[in-house]
Amino acid sequence: MARDTSSWEQLRLHTERLCLRAPTPQDAEALYELFADEEVMRGLNRNPVSAVEEARAMTEAGTAGWRTDELGPFILEANDRQVSVKPVS
C-alpha cells in the first residue's frame, strides 16, 4: 500500500525569516558545495561527494526517508526562498 506523499511534500514550517521544508531533487545543485565539503561530511560520518550526481543521490535518499518513514532531513530557506550554504564562523 503506497502512502500519500502529499502531507510530507507540503510540510513547511515558517517563521518571519525562515522556512523548513522537505528536500526536493531540485535542491541537489545548491547542496553540492555542502556535500563536497570534507569537514561537513566528516561531521556526518560520510565521504564528501565529487559530483553533482552524488549530491542528487543524497538528496533523493532524504526524500525517500520522508516517503517511506515520514521522517527525513529538512532544507532551511531564508526569507528569499533560496537554498543557501554558508559556513558558520
C-alpha positions as CSV (number, residue, x, y, z in Angstrom):
1,M,0.0,0.0,0.0
2,A,1.5,3.3,-1.1
3,R,1.5,6.2,1.3
4,D,0.0,9.5,0.4
5,T,3.1,11.7,-0.1
6,S,1.1,15.0,-0.2
7,S,1.5,15.5,3.5
8,W,5.3,15.5,3.7
9,E,5.6,17.3,0.3
10,Q,3.6,20.1,1.7
11,L,5.2,20.2,5.1
12,R,6.6,23.6,5.7
13,L,7.4,25.3,9.0
14,H,7.6,29.0,8.7
15,T,8.8,31.9,10.8
16,E,9.1,35.5,9.6
17,R,12.6,34.9,8.3
18,L,13.0,31.2,7.7
19,C,11.2,28.1,6.3
20,L,12.0,24.5,7.0
21,R,10.8,22.0,4.3
22,A,11.5,18.6,2.9
23,P,14.1,18.4,0.2
24,T,13.4,18.1,-3.5
25,P,15.5,16.9,-6.4
26,Q,15.9,20.5,-7.4
27,D,18.0,21.2,-4.3
28,A,20.9,18.9,-5.4
29,E,22.9,21.6,-7.2
30,A,22.6,24.1,-4.3
31,L,23.6,21.4,-1.8
32,Y,26.6,20.1,-3.8
33,E,29.0,22.6,-2.2
34,L,27.9,21.5,1.3
35,F,28.1,17.8,0.5
36,A,31.6,18.2,-1.1
37,D,33.0,19.9,2.0
38,E,35.3,17.4,3.9
39,E,34.7,19.0,7.3
40,V,30.9,18.9,6.9
41,M,30.8,15.4,5.7
42,R,33.2,14.3,8.5
43,G,30.6,15.6,10.9
44,L,28.0,13.4,9.1
45,N,30.4,10.4,9.1
46,R,30.3,10.3,5.3
47,N,32.7,10.8,2.5
48,P,32.5,14.1,0.5
49,V,30.8,13.9,-2.9
50,S,32.8,14.7,-6.0
51,A,30.0,15.2,-8.5
52,V,26.5,16.8,-8.6
53,E,25.0,13.4,-9.3
54,E,26.2,12.1,-5.9
55,A,24.6,15.2,-4.3
56,R,21.4,14.4,-6.2
57,A,21.5,10.8,-4.9
58,M,21.9,12.0,-1.3
59,T,19.0,14.5,-1.7
60,E,16.8,11.7,-3.2
61,A,17.7,9.5,-0.2
62,G,16.4,12.2,2.1
63,T,13.2,12.4,0.0
64,A,12.9,8.6,0.2
65,G,13.0,8.8,4.0
66,W,10.1,11.1,4.0
67,R,8.2,8.8,1.7
68,T,8.8,5.6,3.5
69,D,9.2,6.5,7.2
70,E,7.6,10.0,7.2
71,L,10.9,11.2,8.7
72,G,13.8,12.9,7.0
73,P,16.1,15.9,6.7
74,F,14.8,19.5,6.3
75,I,16.0,22.2,3.9
76,L,16.4,25.6,5.6
77,E,15.4,28.5,3.4
78,A,16.0,32.2,4.2
79,N,13.1,34.6,3.6
80,D,14.2,34.9,-0.1
81,R,13.2,31.2,-0.6
82,Q,16.6,30.3,-1.9
83,V,18.6,27.4,-0.6
84,S,22.0,28.7,0.6
85,V,25.0,27.2,2.0
86,K,27.1,29.5,4.3
87,P,29.8,28.3,6.7
88,V,29.3,29.1,10.3
89,S,32.2,31.0,11.8
